[in-house]
Amino acid sequence: MTVTSTRQNQPAAPLTQSREIILAVTTLGRGHFIEESDCFGTTFATAAEWLEAHDGEHATRLIRFDLDALHGEDISEAIADAWLDDFDRTPDDEHLLPAFVRTSHAWERWCADFKPPTGDPGQTVPFRQRGHGTLNHRQQFGA
């Protein structure tokens, strides 16, 4: 299977290589806990493919960690974008989101681009305005 970048029409790198793992950083109480996903040796071509196998429900950040180079990269935004591609609700349903989506810029962009279904008389103000009734974690507590 070849994944092609739409921008450059060249093969895109997969989300994870076989030598990489995904670390899920979870904040509970006052501490941070890191959980290793069970994907070592598995190559995931896209973020959506990774989400089929994992939910990352309690993770606040997702880090792709290369075990050979001992280097990590935060991929929370890419995974959040993929998660929101299948989210068919409204910004009022923020409580249904995993923590890494709720605190992402992808969620803010999704809310800004949200258009209510036509014929919904209860929605007259676009959700891109700050007074839409739901604040995400970043808006409430900062980065």
C-alpha positions as CSV (number, residue, x, y, z in Angstrom):
1,M,0.0,0.0,0.0
2,T,1.4,3.4,-1.0
3,V,0.3,6.6,0.7
4,T,0.6,9.6,-1.5
5,S,0.9,13.2,-0.3
6,T,-1.8,15.3,-1.9
7,R,0.4,18.4,-1.9
8,Q,3.5,17.1,-3.7
9,N,2.1,14.0,-5.4
10,Q,4.9,12.0,-3.8
11,P,4.8,9.0,-1.5
12,A,4.2,10.2,2.0
13,A,5.9,8.7,5.0
14,P,3.8,6.3,7.1
15,L,2.6,7.5,10.5
16,T,4.8,4.9,12.2
17,Q,7.7,2.7,11.1
18,S,8.3,-0.8,12.6
19,R,11.0,0.6,14.9
20,E,8.7,3.3,16.4
21,I,6.1,3.2,19.2
22,I,3.4,5.6,20.2
23,L,3.6,6.9,23.8
24,A,0.4,8.2,25.3
25,V,1.0,10.9,28.0
26,T,-1.8,10.9,30.5
27,T,-2.3,13.5,33.2
28,L,-4.0,12.2,36.3
29,G,-4.2,14.4,39.4
30,R,-0.8,16.1,39.7
31,G,1.2,13.5,37.8
32,H,2.0,12.6,34.2
33,F,2.0,9.0,33.3
34,I,3.3,7.5,30.0
35,E,1.8,4.4,28.5
36,E,3.4,2.6,25.6
37,S,1.0,1.5,22.9
38,D,1.2,-2.1,21.8
39,C,2.2,-1.2,18.2
40,F,5.9,-2.1,18.3
41,G,6.8,-3.7,15.0
42,T,3.7,-2.6,13.3
43,T,3.6,0.0,10.6
44,F,0.6,2.3,10.4
45,A,0.3,4.2,7.2
46,T,-2.1,6.9,8.5
47,A,-3.4,8.3,11.7
48,A,-6.9,6.9,10.9
49,E,-5.4,3.4,10.6
50,W,-3.8,3.9,14.1
51,L,-7.1,5.1,15.5
52,E,-8.8,1.8,14.3
53,A,-6.6,-0.1,16.7
54,H,-6.3,2.4,19.6
55,D,-8.6,5.0,21.0
56,G,-6.2,7.1,23.1
57,E,-9.2,8.1,25.3
58,H,-7.3,9.4,28.3
59,A,-4.2,10.6,26.6
60,T,-3.4,14.3,26.7
61,R,-0.5,14.0,24.2
62,L,0.6,11.3,21.8
63,I,4.3,11.0,21.0
64,R,5.8,9.0,18.2
65,F,9.1,7.6,19.6
66,D,11.9,6.1,17.5
67,L,13.6,3.4,19.5
68,D,16.7,3.5,17.3
69,A,17.3,7.2,17.3
70,L,15.8,7.7,20.8
71,H,13.9,10.7,19.5
72,G,10.2,11.6,20.1
73,E,7.9,13.8,18.1
74,D,4.5,15.0,19.3
75,I,1.9,13.8,16.8
76,S,-1.2,14.7,18.8
77,E,-2.4,17.2,16.2
78,A,-2.2,14.7,13.3
79,I,-4.1,12.1,15.3
80,A,-6.7,14.7,16.5
81,D,-7.3,15.8,12.8
82,A,-7.9,12.1,11.9
83,W,-10.2,11.6,14.9
84,L,-12.3,14.7,14.0
85,D,-12.7,13.5,10.4
86,D,-15.2,10.9,11.7
87,F,-16.8,13.2,14.4
88,D,-20.3,13.9,13.2
89,R,-21.7,15.8,16.1
90,T,-21.6,19.5,17.2
91,P,-19.2,21.4,19.3
92,D,-21.7,21.1,22.2
93,D,-20.6,17.4,22.4
94,E,-17.1,18.3,23.5
95,H,-17.5,16.0,26.5
96,L,-17.3,13.0,24.1
97,L,-13.8,13.9,22.9
98,P,-10.6,12.3,24.1
99,A,-8.4,14.7,26.0
100,F,-5.8,15.0,23.2
101,V,-8.5,16.2,20.8
102,R,-10.1,18.5,23.3
103,T,-6.8,20.3,23.9
104,S,-5.7,20.5,20.3
105,H,-5.6,23.2,17.7
106,A,-7.4,20.8,15.4
107,W,-10.5,21.0,17.7
108,E,-10.4,24.8,17.5
109,R,-10.2,24.7,13.7
110,W,-13.0,22.2,13.6
111,C,-15.2,24.4,15.7
112,A,-14.4,27.5,13.6
113,D,-15.3,25.6,10.4
114,F,-18.4,24.0,11.9
115,K,-21.6,24.7,10.0
116,P,-24.9,23.5,11.6
117,P,-27.2,21.4,9.5
118,T,-29.6,23.4,7.4
119,G,-33.0,23.9,9.0
120,D,-31.7,23.9,12.6
121,P,-33.7,26.8,14.1
122,G,-31.8,26.6,17.4
123,Q,-28.5,27.5,15.9
124,T,-28.1,31.1,14.6
125,V,-24.7,32.1,15.8
126,P,-21.7,30.5,14.1
127,F,-19.5,28.4,16.4
128,R,-16.4,30.3,15.5
129,Q,-17.4,33.0,17.9
130,R,-16.1,32.7,21.5
131,G,-19.6,33.0,23.0
132,H,-20.9,29.7,21.5
133,G,-21.4,28.1,24.9
134,T,-18.5,25.6,25.1
135,L,-14.9,26.3,25.7
136,N,-12.2,23.8,25.1
137,H,-9.5,23.0,27.6
138,R,-7.0,25.4,25.9
139,Q,-9.5,28.3,26.1
140,Q,-10.3,27.6,29.7
141,F,-6.9,27.0,31.1
142,G,-4.4,28.1,28.5
143,A,-1.8,26.0,26.7
